[in-house]
Amino acid sequence: MNEKISTFFDKGPIFITGHVNPDGDALGASFCLKILLQKENIEADINFDIANTLPSNLDHLPYELITKKLQSYYETVFVFDCGNPGRLGKYEDIVLKAKNIIVIDHHINPTFGSLQIVDSEAASTTQVLYRQLLKEKYVIDKDMADCLLTGLITDTGRFQYPNTTMEVFNIASDLLKQGADISTISENIYGSIEFNALKLQSEIINRIIYDEDIKFTYSTIYQKDYKKYNIDAEETDFLIDAVRLVRGADIALLLKEQVDGTFKGSLRSRNNFNVQELSAIFDGGGHKAASGFSSTSSEEDIIKIIKNEIRTKL
């Protein structure tokens, strides 16, 4: 099979998207392709299923490129950082109707796509896209480099997770050569937090529970917290890093209560524990060092299930 993404550039209309409530990796890869297509004078729409607003700590990315009015049908769709169509949210139907579905990802065994460009060992989807762009001899400019570096930084946890390889640093180095502004990107993502979100952090830290026997630490954000501190859920993604700080903990969980009473979970790991396997229990996704899921189970049941699963792997 011809695995050139450029094969599909003239098979429009084109739509670019990623998983619901996209993170830095999904957004970075998607915007990078959008910028490339613009440079090639190729029309493409881009949008995502976003519960509230796009996270402000990623607004160095070109949010202005998001398409406000979508078409009813696209012949070609590029899907980033999403291995399961169920995680496309409201755009699942429009994606699955497309004749050509190109999935670019770094998760394990995507379940859809007429062309899959996937490496489950890669640190980020932007890493997979970077390789593909070089393979097809495209020039990466500063704006594209900023997008690619964003995904690389967020999905390696600032180059701290075990997925940070020599290749990751080589790619980051090359992106800096192309003009990527690592100072601005890092400051925006990790060095600048909404004041109220920072105040909420103290409550989340006070709620942390550490199960030393299984090296598992966890905490929860409730809907009442968002109301009390007048912040959106998207402004609290960084709080998983506070839960993960507990010395000795190999697995960290941050649960976020949703408006409908369900929960979303973010998992992080140390020492090569594969938290993707924990997310898979709830039909979630991700990779070994970081993954997420949604569940209609109660907070107590989710924690009990995860604890039991961790014990089976010790």
Backbone as CSV, one residue per row, in Angstrom:
resi,resn,N_x,N_y,N_z,CA_x,CA_y,CA_z,C_x,C_y,C_z
1,MET,0.839,-1.208,0.000,0.000,0.000,0.000,0.873,1.257,0.000
2,ASN,0.457,2.248,-0.792,1.169,3.530,-0.815,0.892,4.258,0.496
3,GLU,1.926,4.510,1.291,1.731,5.128,2.595,2.109,6.598,2.610
4,LYS,2.012,7.262,1.474,2.260,8.698,1.427,0.970,9.453,1.729
5,ILE,1.024,10.335,2.723,-0.167,11.122,3.026,-0.460,12.103,1.901
6,SER,0.578,12.509,1.179,0.391,13.462,0.082,-0.459,12.887,-1.050
7,THR,-0.567,11.565,-1.107,-1.418,10.919,-2.111,-2.856,11.406,-1.991
8,PHE,-3.243,11.806,-0.786,-4.640,12.169,-0.527,-4.876,13.676,-0.520
9,PHE,-3.814,14.456,-0.753,-3.968,15.904,-0.682,-4.878,16.462,-1.775
10,ASP,-4.987,15.757,-2.891,-5.861,16.247,-3.961,-7.201,15.530,-3.979
11,LYS,-7.483,14.795,-2.920,-8.742,14.050,-2.836,-9.648,14.725,-1.818
12,GLY,-10.066,15.929,-2.144,-10.902,16.712,-1.239,-12.376,16.502,-1.465
13,PRO,-13.200,17.086,-0.616,-12.820,17.947,0.507,-12.136,17.174,1.637
14,ILE,-11.289,17.915,2.389,-10.464,17.314,3.444,-10.887,17.851,4.816
15,PHE,-10.913,16.943,5.785,-11.221,17.309,7.168,-10.111,16.781,8.069
16,ILE,-9.684,17.599,9.031,-8.645,17.229,9.986,-9.238,17.263,11.389
17,THR,-9.020,16.198,12.169,-9.559,16.161,13.526,-8.723,15.226,14.395
18,GLY,-9.145,15.097,15.663,-8.477,14.207,16.611,-9.471,13.794,17.672
19,HIS,-8.978,13.243,18.770,-9.877,12.752,19.811,-10.595,13.890,20.523
20,VAL,-11.670,13.552,21.209,-12.444,14.543,21.954,-11.555,15.252,22.964
21,ASN,-11.864,16.515,23.217,-11.083,17.329,24.149,-9.586,17.136,23.914
22,PRO,-9.128,17.515,22.735,-7.750,17.215,22.320,-6.705,17.838,23.222
23,ASP,-5.588,17.116,23.355,-4.464,17.584,24.140,-3.417,18.208,23.220
24,GLY,-2.251,18.491,23.767,-1.210,19.144,22.984,-0.729,18.322,21.812
25,ASP,-0.753,17.013,21.947,-0.296,16.138,20.876,-1.287,16.119,19.723
26,ALA,-2.555,15.890,20.029,-3.585,15.858,18.983,-3.698,17.209,18.278
27,LEU,-3.682,18.287,19.071,-3.774,19.626,18.485,-2.531,19.960,17.681
28,GLY,-1.363,19.653,18.239,-0.117,19.985,17.560,-0.001,19.311,16.208
29,ALA,-0.314,18.016,16.151,-0.235,17.283,14.888,-1.258,17.803,13.891
30,SER,-2.474,18.048,14.356,-3.544,18.505,13.469,-3.237,19.869,12.868
31,PHE,-2.811,20.798,13.717,-2.498,22.136,13.216,-1.274,22.122,12.304
32,CYS,-0.335,21.253,12.576,0.832,21.148,11.700,0.410,20.771,10.287
33,LEU,-0.467,19.786,10.170,-0.929,19.386,8.838,-1.732,20.505,8.178
34,LYS,-2.566,21.179,8.953,-3.360,22.292,8.414,-2.448,23.373,7.840
35,ILE,-1.385,23.712,8.558,-0.439,24.723,8.082,0.242,24.261,6.800
36,LEU,0.631,22.994,6.762,1.271,22.451,5.563,0.337,22.542,4.360
37,LEU,-0.909,22.163,4.547,-1.866,22.205,3.440,-2.091,23.642,2.973
38,GLN,-2.128,24.569,3.908,-2.247,25.977,3.534,-1.075,26.400,2.655
39,LYS,0.116,26.001,3.035,1.307,26.334,2.249,1.236,25.745,0.843
40,GLU,0.576,24.597,0.734,0.426,23.933,-0.559,-0.815,24.418,-1.309
41,ASN,-1.479,25.444,-0.759,-2.707,25.995,-1.354,-3.806,24.944,-1.486
42,ILE,-3.909,24.105,-0.453,-4.928,23.064,-0.414,-5.920,23.390,0.700
43,GLU,-7.191,23.439,0.353,-8.236,23.735,1.339,-8.461,22.532,2.256
44,ALA,-8.613,22.798,3.537,-8.926,21.746,4.495,-9.616,22.361,5.707
45,ASP,-10.634,21.683,6.208,-11.313,22.119,7.415,-10.707,21.395,8.617
46,ILE,-10.733,22.055,9.769,-10.180,21.460,10.984,-11.063,21.801,12.169
47,ASN,-11.400,20.780,12.966,-12.197,21.007,14.165,-12.137,19.771,15.059
48,PHE,-12.621,19.937,16.302,-12.576,18.870,17.288,-13.829,18.945,18.152
49,ASP,-14.189,17.830,18.752,-15.290,17.822,19.708,-14.733,18.275,21.051
50,ILE,-15.078,19.495,21.431,-14.535,20.106,22.645,-15.696,20.407,23.594
51,ALA,-15.613,19.878,24.814,-16.713,20.018,25.773,-16.969,21.481,26.135
52,ASN,-15.921,22.213,26.436,-16.086,23.613,26.845,-15.268,24.528,25.932
53,THR,-14.050,24.774,26.312,-13.177,25.631,25.515,-11.818,24.952,25.352
54,LEU,-11.086,25.382,24.352,-9.737,24.880,24.182,-8.865,25.386,25.326
55,PRO,-7.938,24.572,25.809,-7.120,24.972,26.960,-6.263,26.197,26.673
56,SER,-6.272,27.154,27.595,-5.532,28.393,27.391,-4.023,28.161,27.408
57,ASN,-3.574,27.083,28.058,-2.130,26.848,28.105,-1.579,26.269,26.800
58,LEU,-2.467,26.111,25.819,-2.028,25.684,24.492,-2.372,26.725,23.429
59,ASP,-2.718,27.931,23.871,-3.181,28.928,22.905,-2.047,29.600,22.119
60,HIS,-0.815,29.092,22.291,0.249,29.496,21.361,0.066,28.783,20.018
61,LEU,-0.764,27.746,20.007,-1.107,27.070,18.763,-2.115,27.924,17.990
62,PRO,-2.192,27.762,16.676,-3.043,28.653,15.856,-4.526,28.306,15.923
63,TYR,-5.128,28.574,17.076,-6.552,28.290,17.266,-7.427,28.972,16.216
64,GLU,-6.933,30.079,15.684,-7.733,30.833,14.709,-7.979,30.043,13.423
65,LEU,-7.252,28.963,13.227,-7.418,28.151,12.019,-8.611,27.205,12.107
66,ILE,-9.198,27.062,13.286,-10.324,26.144,13.447,-11.499,26.600,12.591
67,THR,-12.096,25.653,11.890,-13.208,25.926,10.974,-14.509,26.008,11.755
68,LYS,-15.247,27.085,11.551,-16.491,27.278,12.292,-17.656,26.490,11.687
69,LYS,-17.729,26.415,10.368,-18.848,25.725,9.721,-18.310,24.584,8.866
70,LEU,-18.658,23.370,9.231,-18.165,22.203,8.524,-19.116,21.766,7.417
71,GLN,-18.581,21.017,6.476,-19.382,20.447,5.411,-20.029,19.156,5.907
72,SER,-21.005,18.675,5.168,-21.708,17.454,5.569,-20.965,16.198,5.134
73,TYR,-20.047,16.339,4.172,-19.318,15.164,3.686,-17.891,15.561,3.314
74,TYR,-16.950,14.679,3.674,-15.555,14.860,3.299,-15.052,13.562,2.661
75,GLU,-14.414,13.704,1.529,-13.881,12.509,0.872,-12.676,11.965,1.634
76,THR,-11.883,12.884,2.202,-10.664,12.491,2.911,-10.642,13.100,4.301
77,VAL,-10.329,12.260,5.283,-10.228,12.721,6.671,-8.891,12.282,7.246
78,PHE,-8.199,13.212,7.904,-6.981,12.897,8.643,-7.321,12.925,10.134
79,VAL,-7.080,11.806,10.804,-7.385,11.672,12.230,-6.081,11.495,12.998
80,PHE,-5.874,12.354,13.985,-4.634,12.319,14.754,-4.877,11.906,16.209
81,ASP,-3.985,11.045,16.707,-3.944,10.705,18.127,-5.235,10.048,18.607
82,CYS,-5.826,9.237,17.754,-7.106,8.607,18.102,-7.200,7.250,17.422
83,GLY,-7.158,6.184,18.192,-7.190,4.849,17.615,-8.551,4.205,17.592
84,ASN,-9.544,4.877,18.180,-10.892,4.332,18.255,-11.888,5.394,17.814
85,PRO,-12.731,5.110,16.819,-13.665,6.136,16.332,-14.624,6.640,17.396
86,GLY,-14.852,5.833,18.428,-15.730,6.274,19.507,-15.179,7.463,20.260
87,ARG,-13.865,7.697,20.136,-13.238,8.828,20.831,-13.228,10.100,19.976
88,LEU,-13.910,10.048,18.832,-14.027,11.235,17.984,-15.203,12.108,18.399
89,GLY,-16.036,11.588,19.291,-17.179,12.355,19.755,-18.187,12.621,18.652
90,LYS,-18.630,13.867,18.562,-19.681,14.210,17.614,-19.243,14.132,16.166
91,TYR,-17.945,13.978,15.916,-17.468,13.887,14.536,-17.245,12.440,14.077
92,GLU,-17.652,11.485,14.896,-17.466,10.079,14.527,-18.167,9.751,13.212
93,ASP,-19.422,10.154,13.064,-20.187,9.810,11.859,-19.582,10.427,10.604
94,ILE,-19.211,11.691,10.694,-18.680,12.374,9.512,-17.333,11.777,9.096
95,VAL,-16.575,11.302,10.069,-15.297,10.658,9.760,-15.524,9.304,9.094
96,LEU,-16.388,8.506,9.669,-16.595,7.150,9.163,-17.278,7.134,7.791
97,LYS,-17.921,8.224,7.422,-18.538,8.308,6.082,-17.513,8.590,4.993
98,ALA,-16.351,9.072,5.364,-15.340,9.470,4.381,-14.806,8.263,3.613
99,LYS,-14.471,8.506,2.361,-13.903,7.443,1.527,-12.493,7.091,1.983
100,ASN,-11.711,8.113,2.331,-10.321,7.909,2.746,-10.150,8.388,4.185
101,ILE,-9.788,7.475,5.071,-9.563,7.827,6.479,-8.112,7.508,6.811
102,ILE,-7.318,8.549,7.022,-5.907,8.372,7.322,-5.697,8.604,8.818
103,VAL,-5.322,7.539,9.516,-5.104,7.602,10.957,-3.604,7.673,11.231
104,ILE,-3.179,8.746,11.880,-1.775,8.917,12.275,-1.750,8.962,13.797
105,ASP,-1.004,8.020,14.388,-1.173,7.811,15.825,0.055,7.118,16.419
106,HIS,0.092,7.074,17.754,1.148,6.321,18.424,0.565,5.403,19.494
107,HIS,-0.733,5.127,19.358,-1.371,4.196,20.276,-1.386,2.793,19.676
108,ILE,-1.834,1.838,20.453,-1.756,0.437,20.044,-2.978,0.030,19.236
109,ASN,-2.731,-0.575,18.074,-3.767,-1.215,17.268,-5.023,-0.372,17.048
110,PRO,-4.936,0.688,16.243,-6.141,1.452,15.920,-7.191,0.562,15.262
111,THR,-8.441,0.844,15.542,-9.524,-0.033,15.089,-10.202,0.447,13.816
112,PHE,-9.677,1.502,13.192,-10.293,2.001,11.964,-9.239,2.695,11.122
113,GLY,-9.638,3.077,9.910,-8.732,3.791,9.015,-8.409,2.995,7.771
114,SER,-8.540,3.646,6.611,-8.159,2.998,5.354,-6.641,3.025,5.182
115,LEU,-5.978,3.974,5.857,-4.519,4.009,5.923,-4.131,4.351,7.349
116,GLN,-3.306,3.488,7.932,-2.854,3.703,9.300,-1.335,3.908,9.310
117,ILE,-0.927,5.063,9.786,0.505,5.334,9.969,0.714,5.428,11.474
118,VAL,1.133,4.319,12.045,1.121,4.171,13.500,2.428,3.553,13.990
119,ASP,2.933,4.089,15.096,4.066,3.478,15.775,3.792,3.555,17.269
120,SER,3.428,2.434,17.863,3.064,2.423,19.281,4.267,2.656,20.191
121,GLU,5.477,2.602,19.635,6.677,2.862,20.424,7.070,4.338,20.392
122,ALA,6.450,5.108,19.522,6.767,6.537,19.433,6.248,7.268,20.663
123,ALA,6.919,8.336,21.039,6.525,9.097,22.224,5.257,9.910,21.984
124,SER,5.039,10.332,20.751,3.890,11.193,20.457,3.450,11.017,19.015
125,THR,2.235,11.452,18.746,1.744,11.449,17.370,2.532,12.446,16.533
126,THR,2.951,13.547,17.141,3.745,14.519,16.386,5.080,13.928,15.956
127,GLN,5.602,12.994,16.732,6.832,12.304,16.338,6.587,11.465,15.087
128,VAL,5.453,10.770,15.043,5.096,9.958,13.876,4.897,10.852,12.651
129,LEU,4.225,11.992,12.842,3.988,12.909,11.734,5.293,13.529,11.252
130,TYR,6.156,13.895,12.181,7.466,14.460,11.818,8.211,13.509,10.887
131,ARG,8.288,12.243,11.262,8.962,11.254,10.417,8.349,11.206,9.022
132,GLN,6.999,11.246,8.987,6.308,11.134,7.710,6.593,12.336,6.814
133,LEU,6.618,13.506,7.407,6.898,14.711,6.627,8.307,14.672,6.045
134,LEU,9.262,14.198,6.847,10.631,14.074,6.329,10.707,13.014,5.235
135,LYS,10.009,11.917,5.432,9.992,10.831,4.454,9.472,11.319,3.108
136,GLU,8.487,12.228,3.160,7.896,12.746,1.926,8.546,14.056,1.488
137,LYS,9.660,14.394,2.170,10.521,15.511,1.771,9.828,16.876,1.845
138,TYR,8.997,17.057,2.862,8.393,18.361,3.090,9.285,19.192,4.004
139,VAL,9.298,20.486,3.770,10.066,21.406,4.608,9.211,21.809,5.804
140,ILE,9.775,21.688,6.990,9.072,22.066,8.214,9.472,23.490,8.574
141,ASP,8.503,24.403,8.535,8.819,25.792,8.867,8.609,26.034,10.364
142,LYS,8.823,27.275,10.806,8.745,27.590,12.234,7.379,27.268,12.814
143,ASP,6.307,27.673,12.114,4.961,27.452,12.643,4.657,25.969,12.787
144,MET,5.061,25.184,11.809,4.873,23.732,11.897,5.722,23.153,13.016
145,ALA,6.946,23.671,13.169,7.847,23.179,14.209,7.286,23.447,15.606
146,ASP,6.670,24.617,15.796,6.041,24.930,17.082,4.951,23.910,17.417
147,CYS,4.164,23.553,16.421,3.081,22.584,16.619,3.635,21.206,16.966
148,LEU,4.643,20.774,16.219,5.218,19.452,16.443,5.909,19.365,17.805
149,LEU,6.620,20.424,18.179,7.318,20.418,19.460,6.332,20.421,20.623
150,THR,5.201,21.072,20.457,4.171,21.082,21.503,3.737,19.666,21.852
151,GLY,3.449,18.868,20.825,3.043,17.489,21.069,4.143,16.666,21.689
152,LEU,5.360,16.917,21.263,6.502,16.167,21.785,6.726,16.491,23.267
153,ILE,6.595,17.774,23.618,6.790,18.193,25.006,5.686,17.646,25.912
154,THR,4.436,17.781,25.482,3.322,17.372,26.347,3.271,15.864,26.539
155,ASP,3.548,15.097,25.485,3.414,13.648,25.615,4.643,12.968,26.210
156,THR,5.702,13.714,26.420,6.848,13.166,27.156,6.941,13.778,28.552
157,GLY,5.936,14.606,28.899,5.979,15.251,30.213,7.221,16.078,30.404
158,ARG,7.474,16.951,29.418,8.678,17.801,29.432,9.953,16.946,29.375
159,PHE,9.892,15.902,28.560,11.045,15.006,28.360,11.429,14.264,29.643
160,GLN,10.416,13.929,30.455,10.671,13.222,31.710,10.178,11.780,31.694
161,TYR,9.179,11.457,30.847,8.620,10.113,30.844,9.605,9.114,30.232
162,PRO,9.414,7.830,30.518,10.316,6.804,29.963,10.307,6.727,28.438
163,ASN,9.288,7.336,27.790,9.240,7.304,26.319,10.168,8.336,25.680
164,THR,10.925,9.058,26.505,11.862,10.064,26.001,13.153,9.370,25.555
165,THR,13.275,9.164,24.269,14.427,8.456,23.704,15.410,9.436,23.067
166,MET,16.518,8.887,22.581,17.483,9.706,21.867,16.843,10.332,20.625
167,GLU,15.963,9.561,19.958,15.301,10.101,18.776,14.443,11.312,19.134
168,VAL,13.778,11.247,20.279,12.953,12.373,20.725,13.801,13.639,20.836
169,PHE,14.965,13.530,21.465,15.840,14.695,21.600,16.384,15.153,20.247
170,ASN,16.655,14.205,19.366,17.134,14.568,18.027,16.064,15.337,17.256
171,ILE,14.820,14.880,17.375,13.714,15.576,16.701,13.537,16.965,17.297
172,ALA,13.556,17.045,18.641,13.411,18.344,19.301,14.512,19.298,18.849
173,SER,15.725,18.786,18.748,16.850,19.601,18.293,16.616,20.125,16.878
174,ASP,16.129,19.261,16.013,15.875,19.679,14.635,14.757,20.717,14.569
175,LEU,13.730,20.532,15.392,12.620,21.490,15.399,13.098,22.861,15.889
176,LEU,14.032,22.858,16.846,14.611,24.125,17.300,15.394,24.793,16.172
177,LYS,16.072,23.990,15.375,16.804,24.532,14.227,15.846,25.183,13.237
178,GLN,14.621,24.636,13.172,13.628,25.189,12.241,12.908,26.404,12.825
179,GLY,13.276,26.768,14.066,12.721,27.989,14.650,11.722,27.798,15.758
180,ALA,11.450,26.552,16.162,10.490,26.327,17.243,10.902,27.105,18.492
181,ASP,9.935,27.750,19.120,10.195,28.611,20.277,9.928,27.824,21.558
182,ILE,10.907,27.064,22.009,10.707,26.189,23.162,10.438,26.983,24.434
183,SER,10.985,28.164,24.551,10.774,28.981,25.744,9.308,29.391,25.865
184,THR,8.747,29.911,24.781,7.343,30.337,24.794,6.415,29.151,25.001
185,ILE,6.691,28.041,24.308,5.847,26.849,24.421,5.857,26.324,25.860
186,SER,7.027,26.167,26.430,7.144,25.621,27.781,6.535,26.548,28.828
187,GLU,6.760,27.838,28.659,6.200,28.806,29.606,4.684,28.776,29.565
188,ASN,4.118,28.691,28.362,2.671,28.701,28.233,2.047,27.436,28.809
189,ILE,2.682,26.289,28.551,2.102,25.021,28.993,2.296,24.797,30.486
190,TYR,3.507,25.056,30.985,3.828,24.668,32.353,4.143,25.830,33.299
191,GLY,4.419,26.979,32.744,4.861,28.070,33.602,3.846,29.172,33.803
192,SER,2.647,28.990,33.268,1.630,30.034,33.381,0.279,29.370,33.619
193,ILE,-0.229,29.476,34.845,-1.454,28.784,35.238,-2.471,29.797,35.737
194,GLU,-3.743,29.586,35.381,-4.811,30.454,35.864,-4.765,30.512,37.397
195,PHE,-4.904,31.714,37.950,-4.783,31.920,39.391,-5.737,31.022,40.171
196,ASN,-6.986,30.949,39.735,-7.967,30.126,40.447,-7.644,28.638,40.345
197,ALA,-7.061,28.230,39.210,-6.665,26.826,39.056,-5.544,26.494,40.030
198,LEU,-4.685,27.468,40.255,-3.583,27.266,41.195,-4.118,27.152,42.624
199,LYS,-5.158,27.939,42.944,-5.764,27.831,44.270,-6.440,26.475,44.450
200,LEU,-7.054,25.967,43.374,-7.690,24.657,43.448,-6.651,23.569,43.713
201,GLN,-5.449,23.769,43.215,-4.408,22.760,43.377,-4.206,22.393,44.851
202,SER,-4.304,23.382,45.732,-4.093,23.102,47.158,-5.132,22.116,47.682
203,GLU,-6.382,22.234,47.187,-7.423,21.296,47.617,-7.164,19.901,47.069
204,ILE,-6.744,19.838,45.821,-6.471,18.533,45.207,-5.320,17.847,45.932
205,ILE,-4.321,18.608,46.313,-3.190,18.040,47.057,-3.653,17.526,48.423
206,ASN,-4.536,18.278,49.086,-5.040,17.841,50.390,-5.847,16.547,50.281
207,ARG,-6.427,16.301,49.103,-7.248,15.091,48.915,-6.436,13.874,48.476
208,ILE,-5.171,14.061,48.189,-4.370,12.942,47.692,-4.316,11.816,48.719
209,ILE,-4.556,10.614,48.216,-4.420,9.405,49.030,-3.311,8.566,48.416
210,TYR,-2.447,8.046,49.268,-1.327,7.235,48.799,-1.430,5.841,49.388
211,ASP,-1.624,4.857,48.525,-1.636,3.456,48.935,-0.220,2.926,48.747
212,GLU,0.535,2.941,49.831,1.953,2.610,49.748,2.193,1.165,49.328
213,ASP,1.281,0.258,49.710,1.465,-1.166,49.398,1.541,-1.422,47.899
214,ILE,0.752,-0.662,47.133,0.753,-0.868,45.676,1.336,0.347,44.933
215,LYS,1.894,1.267,45.688,2.559,2.436,45.114,1.624,3.220,44.186
216,PHE,0.426,3.464,44.695,-0.642,4.102,43.911,-1.138,5.344,44.634
217,THR,-1.148,6.477,43.938,-1.621,7.725,44.508,-2.745,8.290,43.656
218,TYR,-3.749,8.916,44.313,-4.901,9.389,43.550,-5.603,10.549,44.258
219,SER,-6.334,11.313,43.453,-7.126,12.421,43.968,-8.281,12.684,43.000
220,THR,-9.185,13.570,43.401,-10.399,13.809,42.609,-10.752,15.285,42.559
221,ILE,-11.237,15.716,41.392,-11.817,17.052,41.226,-13.320,16.868,41.028
222,TYR,-14.107,17.628,41.783,-15.560,17.522,41.698,-16.151,18.729,40.971
223,GLN,-17.371,18.586,40.512,-18.044,19.693,39.841,-18.143,20.927,40.742
224,LYS,-18.311,20.696,42.022,-18.409,21.830,42.951,-17.122,22.655,42.958
225,ASP,-15.991,22.002,42.644,-14.715,22.719,42.611,-14.671,23.714,41.457
226,TYR,-15.168,23.292,40.293,-15.184,24.196,39.142,-16.048,25.422,39.430
227,LYS,-17.151,25.201,40.122,-18.055,26.317,40.452,-17.437,27.224,41.517
228,LYS,-16.838,26.599,42.523,-16.242,27.370,43.619,-15.140,28.283,43.120
229,TYR,-14.312,27.761,42.190,-13.163,28.535,41.722,-13.396,29.176,40.353
230,ASN,-14.612,28.982,39.819,-14.999,29.625,38.555,-13.983,29.353,37.440
231,ILE,-13.691,28.074,37.222,-12.762,27.691,36.165,-13.342,26.535,35.356
232,ASP,-12.870,26.410,34.120,-13.264,25.305,33.248,-12.382,24.099,33.519
233,ALA,-12.923,22.929,33.216,-12.181,21.681,33.432,-10.869,21.671,32.658
234,GLU,-10.861,22.318,31.487,-9.657,22.325,30.648,-8.479,23.021,31.308
235,GLU,-8.756,23.860,32.294,-7.681,24.586,32.976,-7.055,23.780,34.107
236,THR,-7.512,22.539,34.294,-7.021,21.746,35.422,-6.238,20.514,34.984
237,ASP,-5.924,20.416,33.703,-5.208,19.231,33.214,-3.855,19.057,33.902
238,PHE,-3.233,20.167,34.289,-1.899,20.112,34.894,-1.896,19.457,36.270
239,LEU,-3.062,19.312,36.897,-3.112,18.837,38.275,-2.699,17.371,38.424
240,ILE,-2.766,16.590,37.354,-2.280,15.212,37.430,-0.797,15.196,37.784
241,ASP,-0.076,16.229,37.369,1.356,16.283,37.668,1.604,16.476,39.166
242,ALA,0.686,17.169,39.843,0.815,17.335,41.289,0.577,16.008,42.003
243,VAL,-0.395,15.241,41.532,-0.693,13.935,42.123,0.478,12.983,41.896
244,ARG,1.116,13.104,40.758,2.217,12.219,40.382,3.492,12.488,41.193
245,LEU,3.558,13.625,41.870,4.784,14.014,42.572,5.101,13.168,43.798
246,VAL,4.136,12.427,44.283,4.344,11.661,45.517,5.532,10.711,45.362
247,ARG,6.520,10.866,46.216,7.711,10.019,46.154,7.339,8.562,46.441
248,GLY,7.821,7.678,45.592,7.554,6.259,45.777,6.374,5.740,44.991
249,ALA,5.513,6.638,44.508,4.328,6.214,43.753,4.710,5.885,42.313
250,ASP,4.291,4.710,41.853,4.534,4.318,40.468,3.350,4.638,39.564
251,ILE,2.157,4.736,40.164,0.944,5.023,39.379,0.198,6.168,40.034
252,ALA,-0.216,7.144,39.215,-0.987,8.284,39.710,-2.285,8.402,38.925
253,LEU,-3.352,8.718,39.635,-4.679,8.871,39.024,-5.307,10.178,39.477
254,LEU,-5.826,10.941,38.527,-6.651,12.101,38.839,-8.011,11.887,38.201
255,LEU,-9.051,11.823,39.027,-10.418,11.685,38.532,-11.060,13.061,38.446
256,LYS,-11.829,13.284,37.377,-12.563,14.533,37.199,-14.041,14.225,37.026
257,GLU,-14.835,14.709,37.957,-16.274,14.513,37.842,-16.823,15.360,36.696
258,GLN,-17.682,14.751,35.861,-18.288,15.451,34.740,-19.661,16.006,35.129
259,VAL,-20.212,16.838,34.288,-21.506,17.473,34.568,-22.591,16.437,34.804
260,ASP,-22.528,15.317,34.073,-23.555,14.276,34.193,-23.272,13.283,35.316
261,GLY,-22.244,13.538,36.109,-21.946,12.666,37.237,-20.987,11.536,36.924
262,THR,-20.625,11.372,35.659,-19.627,10.365,35.302,-18.235,10.910,35.620
263,PHE,-17.224,10.078,35.387,-15.864,10.503,35.703,-14.933,10.285,34.513
264,LYS,-13.994,11.206,34.371,-12.873,11.011,33.459,-11.625,10.838,34.300
265,GLY,-10.778,9.925,33.878,-9.569,9.656,34.631,-8.315,9.897,33.822
266,SER,-7.311,10.480,34.456,-5.994,10.642,33.848,-5.003,9.825,34.661
267,LEU,-4.239,8.989,33.975,-3.278,8.113,34.633,-1.864,8.433,34.173
268,ARG,-0.915,8.392,35.102,0.496,8.575,34.787,1.293,7.488,35.519
269,SER,2.470,7.183,34.985,3.251,6.118,35.605,4.722,6.479,35.724
270,ARG,5.380,5.746,36.584,6.831,5.746,36.696,7.312,4.301,36.546
271,ASN,8.602,4.158,36.329,9.228,2.836,36.352,8.595,1.843,35.384
272,ASN,8.143,2.362,34.234,7.666,1.517,33.139,6.379,0.756,33.430
273,PHE,5.661,1.103,34.497,4.343,0.498,34.697,3.440,0.966,33.560
274,ASN,2.723,0.049,32.938,1.918,0.360,31.757,0.502,0.774,32.155
275,VAL,0.277,2.090,32.276,-1.052,2.553,32.676,-2.064,2.468,31.542
276,GLN,-1.602,2.243,30.310,-2.538,2.043,29.211,-3.398,0.812,29.477
277,GLU,-2.816,-0.190,30.125,-3.566,-1.400,30.454,-4.650,-1.116,31.482
278,LEU,-4.422,-0.157,32.366,-5.446,0.232,33.328,-6.588,0.970,32.636
279,SER,-6.235,1.876,31.724,-7.265,2.616,30.988,-8.120,1.686,30.141
280,ALA,-7.488,0.644,29.597,-8.202,-0.286,28.720,-9.353,-0.978,29.442
281,ILE,-9.279,-1.099,30.747,-10.376,-1.702,31.524,-11.661,-0.922,31.303
282,PHE,-11.510,0.400,31.123,-12.671,1.280,30.946,-12.817,1.709,29.483
283,ASP,-12.210,0.933,28.577,-12.229,1.247,27.140,-11.558,2.573,26.837
284,GLY,-10.593,2.928,27.673,-9.840,4.152,27.440,-8.637,3.888,26.562
285,GLY,-7.800,4.897,26.410,-6.641,4.770,25.537,-5.483,5.598,26.026
286,GLY,-4.386,5.481,25.325,-3.193,6.227,25.681,-1.955,5.407,25.401
287,HIS,-0.954,5.603,26.223,0.265,4.825,26.064,0.797,4.462,27.443
288,LYS,1.944,3.833,27.502,2.439,3.251,28.750,2.594,4.275,29.868
289,ALA,3.089,5.450,29.535,3.394,6.433,30.570,2.220,7.331,30.928
290,ALA,1.283,7.486,29.995,0.149,8.388,30.234,-1.059,7.915,29.449
291,SER,-2.190,7.854,30.106,-3.404,7.413,29.416,-4.626,7.980,30.120
292,GLY,-5.782,7.789,29.502,-7.005,8.327,30.078,-8.215,7.483,29.737
293,PHE,-9.309,7.742,30.452,-10.529,6.962,30.236,-11.737,7.740,30.737
294,SER,-12.914,7.252,30.381,-14.174,7.757,30.911,-14.939,6.584,31.500
295,SER,-15.718,6.844,32.546,-16.448,5.760,33.176,-17.738,6.265,33.817
296,THR,-18.771,5.439,33.734,-20.038,5.744,34.407,-20.074,5.151,35.810
297,SER,-19.030,4.436,36.201,-18.958,3.860,37.545,-18.747,4.965,38.584
298,SER,-18.997,4.635,39.817,-18.790,5.606,40.890,-17.303,5.804,41.138
299,GLU,-16.990,6.888,41.821,-15.600,7.167,42.172,-14.996,5.996,42.954
300,GLU,-15.748,5.486,43.925,-15.257,4.394,44.762,-15.002,3.137,43.946
301,ASP,-15.918,2.820,43.020,-15.762,1.606,42.215,-14.574,1.709,41.259
302,ILE,-14.383,2.892,40.665,-13.252,3.089,39.754,-11.938,2.843,40.486
303,ILE,-11.811,3.441,41.658,-10.577,3.293,42.429,-10.374,1.838,42.854
304,LYS,-11.454,1.185,43.265,-11.370,-0.227,43.675,-10.919,-1.104,42.516
305,ILE,-11.510,-0.887,41.326,-11.149,-1.671,40.139,-9.676,-1.483,39.794
306,ILE,-9.223,-0.229,39.816,-7.821,0.060,39.472,-6.879,-0.557,40.497
307,LYS,-7.214,-0.445,41.767,-6.362,-1.037,42.804,-6.243,-2.547,42.619
308,ASN,-7.369,-3.190,42.356,-7.348,-4.645,42.171,-6.502,-5.038,40.966
309,GLU,-6.594,-4.238,39.883,-5.823,-4.542,38.691,-4.333,-4.339,38.946
310,ILE,-3.983,-3.305,39.676,-2.573,-3.075,40.005,-2.023,-4.261,40.792
311,ARG,-2.804,-4.741,41.752,-2.336,-5.878,42.567,-2.060,-7.110,41.737
312,THR,-2.847,-7.308,40.680,-2.631,-8.505,39.842,-1.329,-8.397,39.054
313,LYS,-0.791,-7.176,38.920,0.413,-6.976,38.123,1.668,-6.834,38.965
314,LEU,1.500,-6.876,40.271,2.670,-6.747,41.154,3.423,-8.074,41.281
